[in-house]
Amino acid sequence: MNFSSLACEQTKIAGKIKIKHFDKKIKTVAGIDVSFIKEKGLGVICVLSFPDLKEIETIYASGKPKIPYISGFLAFREGPIIEKAFKKLSLKPDILIFDGHGIAHPRKCGIASHMGVLLNMPSIGAAKSRLTGNYKEPAFKKFSKTILKDNNAKQIGIVLRTKEKTNPLFISPGHLTDFDSAENIIKKCLNGYRLPEPTRLAHIKSKLLLKSLKM
């Protein structure tokens, strides 16, 4: 696998990303997660009503990834499976939340940005750990935050404490959203847990489905 060509592709996709305020009224939000076992991946999309966060539809698709896990190239591993699942949706959600990064990425093209452009959908990255950038640890109070910056001191994300006494999340706009939109939407998607409810449910269901399908 030629990772130099993949990096060039990410740079091209990054040029198509639009960071803009998301002012559409949200009725549905989707969480996306992909789990792997052996040589197969299972992608799950959970569509929830908004703002009450009730499950409307859950679909899944499986596939064999074309590349191994390489930090910074997650979309090339998980993207085809997510695309396959997305085509099965009976309801197109208003916004997508990914368990991964948006523009908080070395080439400003994490999975939320990559797939947001590819699917032409508003998207947000809500990652559990930092991929790149510099930040100060936010205070331990819920909703305390600091700014994630690249090496040129330009903002690429928000480090948000979504629950007291837990590690923060790294929030960044993917496509057709901005920092304020991403932060506000993630806050409204919290349901007492560290992770936003859409991706939390998608992750739980992906693990359960892996067991039930005996993949």
N, C-alpha and C positions, 0 to 999 in steps of 0.2 A: 504494500500500500504506500503510495507516494503522498506523504503528509505535507510536503511543500505545495503540491497542487491543491490539496484540501484547504490549506491555509489561504491560498490565493482565492479559492472559491468563497471562503468566509469573508475575505476583504471585499469581494464584489457584492455579496449579499449585504454586508454592513453599509454599503453605499446606498442601498435601497430602503434602509430603516428610516421610519419617520417617527420622531419623538414629538408628540403633540398632546395637548390636553384632551383627556377623554371626557366628553360632556354628554354622551348618550345615556339615556335612562336605562339602567341595567335591570333586566328581568331574570336573566339566567347567567350563570357562571360555571365554567367547566374546569375541573382539576385533572391533570394528566400525570401519570406515573408509569414507568416501565420497570418490571422486575425480570431478573434473569435466573435461569437454572440450567446448568450444563451449557449446551450450545444454543439454547432457545430463549427468546425474550417474549414477554407478555405485556402488551400495552393496554392500559385501562383509562377510559375517559369517563368521569363522573360529572354529569350535568345536574346542578342544583338550582333551585329557585333562589331569587335574591330580593330582599335581604334576609329572608327567614331560613335559608340554607337547608331546604328540604330536597331530598333526592327525587329527581324526575326521571332520569335515564342513566343507565350504566352500560357501556358497550366495551368490548375488548377485541383485540386481534393479536395473533402471534406471528413470529417469524424468526429466522436465523439471522443474527447481525452479520454484516459484511466485514466489520472491523472489530478488533478487541477494544476494551476500554482504554482510551488514551485521554488524559486530562486535556481539556480544551477542544476536544473533537466529539463531544457527546452526541450532537445532532446527527452525525453521520452513522452512529451506531443505533440510536433509538428512533431517529426521524422516520425511516421507512415503515416501521411498525406503527408509529403514531399516525402517519398518513393513512395507512390501511384501516386503522380503527376509526379515524375521523370520517371516512367515507361511509361508514355504517350508521352514523348518527341520523336519527329521524328529526332532530331539532338542532338547529344551528345556534350555539350559545352566543351571548353578547361579547364575552371576553374569556380568554384562556389563561389559566395559571399553571405554570410549569414548576416541577421540582428541579430547579436548576437556575441558571443565570440568564439575564437579558443582555444588556450592553456592558455589564460588569464582567468583562471578558478581555483577554489580551488583544483580540482583534475586534472588540465591540460586537461580537456575534456569538453569544451563548445560545443555548437551545431555544430559549423563549423568543429571542430575536430571529434566529434562523427559521424556526417553524412559523413564527408570526408572519414573516415575509412570504414564505412558501405557501402558507394557507390564506394569506391576505386577511389576517385576523388580528384584532387588538390582543396583545399578550403581555404578561408580567412574569418575571422570574422571581421565585421565592426559594432561595437556596439555603441549605443548612450550614454551609461552610463557605469561606472565602476562596475564590479562585485567583484573584489578582487584586491589586489596589492596597491603599493604606488607610487606616482608620484608628480612632481612639475608641476604646471600649465604652459603650453607653452605660449610664447609671443602671442600677439593678431594679429600678421601679418600672412597672409595666408601661410600655409605649415610650420609654426613654429611647433616644436615637442619636446617632452621630452620622457624619457624612463619609461615604466611601469614595476615595479619590484615586485617580491614576497617578503615574509618576510625574505628570505635568500639573498636578494639583487641580485637575478638572474632575467634577463630580461624575461618578459612574454608578452610584447606588446609594442606598440608605441602609445603615446597620440598625435594625429595629428590635428592641426587646419586647417580644410579643406576650411574654408571661414572666412574672417574677421568679427569680431563682432558676432560670433556664438560660441556655446560650441564646444569643440573638439570631435573627434571620438576616440574610443579605438580600434586600429587595432591590430590583432594578427594572426599569421599563424594558419591554421587549420590542414591541412595534405598535404604533398608533396609540401610545400612552406616554405619560411623562412621569417625573418623580412624584409629584403631588398626587396624581391620579393613582399611581401604583400603591403608594403608601396608604391612601384613604381606602382603597378597595380591599387591600389585604387586612387592614384593621377591621373592616366590616365583615370579613370572612372568618374571623376568629370565633371559636365556639368553646372557649375555655381551655384550649390546648395551645401548645407552642406553634404548631403548624396550622396554616389556614385550612378550614374544613374541606374544601374541594380536593386539595392534594392529599390531605390526611386520609380521606375516604378512598381515594383512588389507590393509594399505597396499600391500605388494609385489604381492599378487594383484590388487588393484583396478587398479594401473597396467598389469600384464600383460594383464588382461582388456580394458582399454580399447583396447590395441593389437590384440589378437587378434580382438576383435569389430568393430574398425574403426568405432567410434562417432563 
